[in-house]
Amino acid sequence: MSEQDVLYQAAEGVATITLNRPKKYNALNSTVVKTLRELFRRAEEDRSVRVVVLTGAEEKAFAAGADISEFTNKNSSAVRPLTENGQELCRYIESMSKPVIAAINGFALGGGCEIAMACDIRYASSNARFGQPEINLGIMPGFGGTARLPRLVGLGIAKELVYTGEQIAADEAFRLGLVNKVFESVLALREGTMKLAKTLATKPGVAIKLAKQSLNKSWELPLEKSLKFEVDAFCQTFDTKDKEEGVDAFLSKRTPSFSHK
């Protein structure tokens, strides 16, 4: 295993970003957050990359929250850059033009859970556990947890999880809508995630980008404005080569080969 805290690999249209601090349960310190931001930008700007997978090294943790040692002797002014950088990372992931899949291979707590929630799709292994335990430190979520968690699981459940700091298992996270699918093992998770990633990598890139933007707008805008955005995005897809290829392939009864243009 490399000594780098975050690993990056790209192949077959899929970039895999791996949190690589297994002895610290892949905890997030300020350096890791900065590196993640740089690597997500690298994936966004690489035209050969169509999909991004975010996961954790080994089998115990996706990311077990912030590195608490960085909280020592910090007041509100000193901690502000850390939480702002964490929120900016999550917003970047959310607004990327490419799908981001979180392969959650163990603990996803605090900032780890918050980063996972910023991803488009969340797959989990059966040993994964989720939670926002910040309240037990006398603080609260700061990477966007109080904004995204209610949208995914409902306000009442979100309040219960944030107020109690309790963890939930993967099957409960699935029941609540926090994750899309649960796999019986970390190996099965990695195989299932890569299968999905490679499938998404074959889809038309411009249409994926516009669909992601439209779906995100449904969270941010009133219904009428969201519908107007969808109309505009839908019409834009008709100016792409991929639309011509997709329609022709359908009528010709063949598999389309998209150029992402």
C-alpha positions as CSV (number, residue, x, y, z in Angstrom):
1,M,0.0,0.0,0.0
2,S,1.3,3.4,-0.9
3,E,2.1,5.9,1.8
4,Q,0.0,8.6,0.0
5,D,-3.0,9.6,2.0
6,V,-5.2,9.7,-1.1
7,L,-4.7,7.5,-4.1
8,Y,-5.8,8.2,-7.7
9,Q,-6.2,5.8,-10.6
10,A,-7.9,6.1,-14.0
11,A,-8.7,3.4,-16.4
12,E,-11.5,2.5,-18.9
13,G,-13.2,5.9,-18.4
14,V,-13.4,5.5,-14.6
15,A,-11.3,7.5,-12.1
16,T,-11.0,5.9,-8.6
17,I,-10.1,8.1,-5.7
18,T,-9.2,6.1,-2.5
19,L,-8.8,7.5,1.0
20,N,-5.7,5.8,2.2
21,R,-5.3,6.2,5.9
22,P,-6.6,2.8,7.1
23,K,-4.8,3.0,10.5
24,K,-6.8,6.1,11.2
25,Y,-10.0,4.8,9.7
26,N,-9.4,7.1,6.7
27,A,-10.1,10.1,8.8
28,L,-10.2,13.5,7.1
29,N,-7.7,16.1,8.0
30,S,-7.2,19.5,6.3
31,T,-4.5,18.0,3.9
32,V,-6.7,15.1,2.9
33,V,-9.6,17.5,2.2
34,K,-7.3,19.7,0.0
35,T,-6.0,16.7,-1.8
36,L,-9.5,15.4,-2.5
37,R,-10.4,18.7,-4.0
38,E,-7.4,18.6,-6.3
39,L,-8.0,15.0,-7.4
40,F,-11.7,15.6,-8.1
41,R,-10.7,18.6,-10.3
42,R,-8.2,16.4,-12.0
43,A,-10.9,13.9,-12.8
44,E,-13.3,16.6,-14.0
45,E,-10.7,18.1,-16.3
46,D,-9.6,14.7,-17.8
47,R,-11.7,14.2,-20.9
48,S,-11.0,10.5,-20.9
49,V,-12.7,10.2,-17.4
50,R,-16.4,9.7,-17.6
51,V,-17.2,8.6,-14.0
52,V,-15.6,9.0,-10.6
53,V,-15.6,6.4,-7.8
54,L,-14.7,7.5,-4.2
55,T,-13.9,4.8,-1.7
56,G,-11.7,4.0,1.3
57,A,-8.7,1.7,1.6
58,E,-9.1,-1.8,3.1
59,E,-12.4,-3.0,4.7
60,K,-13.0,-1.0,8.0
61,A,-13.8,2.5,6.9
62,F,-14.8,4.7,4.0
63,A,-14.0,7.7,6.2
64,A,-14.7,7.8,9.9
65,G,-15.1,11.5,10.1
66,A,-12.7,14.4,10.8
67,D,-9.3,13.9,12.3
68,I,-10.3,15.1,15.8
69,S,-6.7,16.0,16.7
70,E,-7.1,19.0,14.5
71,F,-9.9,20.3,16.7
72,T,-7.6,20.8,19.7
73,N,-7.2,24.5,20.9
74,K,-9.3,25.8,18.0
75,N,-11.9,28.6,18.4
76,S,-14.5,29.6,15.9
77,S,-12.1,31.7,13.8
78,A,-9.5,29.0,13.6
79,V,-11.9,26.2,12.6
80,R,-13.8,28.2,9.9
81,P,-11.4,27.5,7.1
82,L,-11.6,23.8,7.7
83,T,-15.4,23.6,7.6
84,E,-15.5,26.0,4.6
85,N,-13.0,23.9,2.7
86,G,-15.1,20.7,3.5
87,Q,-18.3,22.3,2.3
88,E,-16.5,23.6,-0.9
89,L,-15.3,20.0,-1.6
90,C,-18.8,18.7,-1.2
91,R,-20.3,21.4,-3.4
92,Y,-17.6,20.6,-6.1
93,I,-18.4,16.9,-6.0
94,E,-22.1,17.7,-6.3
95,S,-21.7,20.1,-9.2
96,M,-19.2,18.1,-11.2
97,S,-20.3,17.4,-14.8
98,K,-19.6,13.6,-14.2
99,P,-21.3,11.1,-12.0
100,V,-19.6,10.4,-8.7
101,I,-20.3,7.0,-7.0
102,A,-19.4,6.5,-3.3
103,A,-18.3,3.0,-2.6
104,I,-18.8,2.9,1.2
105,N,-16.7,0.1,2.5
106,G,-17.1,0.5,6.3
107,F,-17.6,3.5,8.6
108,A,-18.9,6.6,7.0
109,L,-19.2,9.0,10.0
110,G,-19.3,12.8,10.3
111,G,-17.4,14.3,7.4
112,G,-17.2,10.9,5.8
113,C,-21.0,10.6,5.7
114,E,-21.3,14.2,4.5
115,I,-18.9,13.7,1.6
116,A,-20.8,10.5,0.7
117,M,-24.1,12.4,0.7
118,A,-22.6,14.9,-1.9
119,C,-22.0,12.0,-4.3
120,D,-24.6,11.1,-6.9
121,I,-25.0,7.4,-6.0
122,R,-24.1,5.6,-2.8
123,Y,-23.3,1.9,-2.7
124,A,-22.4,0.2,0.6
125,S,-21.0,-3.1,1.9
126,S,-23.0,-4.8,4.6
127,N,-20.5,-3.8,7.3
128,A,-20.9,-0.1,6.5
129,R,-22.2,2.2,9.3
130,F,-23.4,5.7,9.0
131,G,-23.9,8.6,11.4
132,Q,-23.3,12.2,12.3
133,P,-21.7,11.8,15.8
134,E,-20.5,15.4,16.1
135,I,-23.0,16.1,18.9
136,N,-21.0,13.8,21.2
137,L,-18.0,16.2,20.8
138,G,-20.1,19.2,21.8
139,I,-20.3,20.3,18.1
140,M,-22.5,19.7,15.1
141,P,-22.1,18.7,11.4
142,G,-20.1,21.2,9.4
143,F,-19.6,19.8,5.9
144,G,-23.2,20.1,4.8
145,G,-24.8,17.3,6.9
146,T,-27.7,19.4,8.2
147,A,-28.5,20.5,4.6
148,R,-28.2,17.1,2.7
149,L,-29.3,14.6,5.3
150,P,-32.9,15.9,5.6
151,R,-33.2,15.9,1.8
152,L,-32.3,12.2,1.7
153,V,-34.0,10.7,4.7
154,G,-36.5,13.4,5.8
155,L,-36.3,16.1,8.4
156,G,-37.5,14.0,11.4
157,I,-35.0,11.2,10.9
158,A,-32.2,13.7,10.2
159,K,-33.0,15.5,13.4
160,E,-32.9,12.2,15.4
161,L,-29.6,11.2,13.8
162,V,-27.9,14.6,14.4
163,Y,-29.3,15.1,17.9
164,T,-28.4,11.6,19.2
165,G,-25.2,11.1,17.2
166,E,-26.2,7.4,16.9
167,Q,-24.9,5.2,14.1
168,I,-27.1,3.2,11.7
169,A,-26.2,0.0,9.9
170,A,-26.1,-0.4,6.1
171,D,-29.5,-2.1,5.9
172,E,-31.1,0.7,7.9
173,A,-29.4,3.3,5.7
174,F,-30.9,1.5,2.7
175,R,-34.3,1.5,4.2
176,L,-34.1,5.2,4.9
177,G,-32.9,6.0,1.4
178,L,-29.4,7.1,2.4
179,V,-27.8,4.4,0.2
180,N,-28.9,3.0,-3.2
181,K,-27.8,-0.6,-2.7
182,V,-26.1,-2.8,-0.1
183,F,-23.6,-5.6,-1.0
184,E,-22.8,-8.6,1.2
185,S,-19.1,-8.0,1.3
186,V,-16.5,-5.3,0.5
187,L,-15.3,-7.4,-2.5
188,A,-18.9,-7.6,-3.9
189,L,-19.2,-3.8,-3.3
190,R,-16.1,-3.0,-5.3
191,E,-17.2,-5.3,-8.1
192,G,-20.8,-3.9,-8.1
193,T,-19.5,-0.3,-8.0
194,M,-17.1,-0.9,-10.9
195,K,-19.8,-2.6,-13.0
196,L,-22.1,0.5,-12.5
197,A,-19.2,2.9,-13.2
198,K,-18.3,1.2,-16.5
199,T,-21.9,1.2,-17.5
200,L,-22.3,4.9,-16.8
201,A,-19.0,5.6,-18.7
202,T,-20.7,4.3,-21.9
203,K,-23.6,6.8,-21.5
204,P,-23.7,10.1,-23.4
205,G,-21.6,12.6,-21.4
206,V,-23.4,15.8,-22.3
207,A,-26.8,14.3,-21.5
208,I,-25.5,12.9,-18.2
209,K,-24.1,16.4,-17.3
210,L,-27.4,18.1,-18.1
211,A,-29.4,15.5,-16.3
212,K,-27.3,15.9,-13.2
213,Q,-27.7,19.7,-13.3
214,S,-31.4,19.3,-13.7
215,L,-31.7,16.9,-10.8
216,N,-29.7,19.1,-8.6
217,K,-31.9,22.1,-9.5
218,S,-34.9,20.1,-8.3
219,W,-33.4,20.4,-4.8
220,E,-32.6,24.1,-5.1
221,L,-35.4,25.7,-7.1
222,P,-39.2,26.0,-6.8
223,L,-41.1,23.5,-9.0
224,E,-41.9,26.0,-11.8
225,K,-38.3,27.1,-12.1
226,S,-37.0,23.6,-11.9
227,L,-39.3,22.6,-14.8
228,K,-38.2,25.5,-16.9
229,F,-34.5,24.5,-16.3
230,E,-35.5,20.9,-17.4
231,V,-37.0,22.2,-20.6
232,D,-33.9,24.2,-21.5
233,A,-31.6,21.2,-20.6
234,F,-33.7,18.8,-22.6
235,C,-33.6,21.0,-25.7
236,Q,-29.8,21.4,-25.4
237,T,-29.4,17.6,-25.8
238,F,-30.9,17.9,-29.3
239,D,-27.9,19.9,-30.4
240,T,-25.5,17.1,-29.6
241,K,-23.9,14.4,-31.8
242,D,-24.8,11.9,-29.2
243,K,-28.5,12.6,-29.7
244,E,-28.1,11.8,-33.4
245,E,-26.1,8.7,-32.6
246,G,-28.6,7.5,-30.0
247,V,-31.7,8.0,-32.2
248,D,-30.0,6.4,-35.2
249,A,-28.8,3.4,-33.1
250,F,-32.3,2.9,-31.7
251,L,-33.9,2.9,-35.1
252,S,-31.2,0.7,-36.6
253,K,-31.5,-1.7,-33.7
254,R,-27.8,-1.5,-32.7
255,T,-25.8,-0.5,-29.7
256,P,-25.0,3.3,-29.7
257,S,-21.4,4.5,-29.5
258,F,-21.4,7.9,-27.9
259,S,-18.7,10.5,-28.5
260,H,-19.8,12.7,-25.5
261,K,-20.2,15.6,-27.8
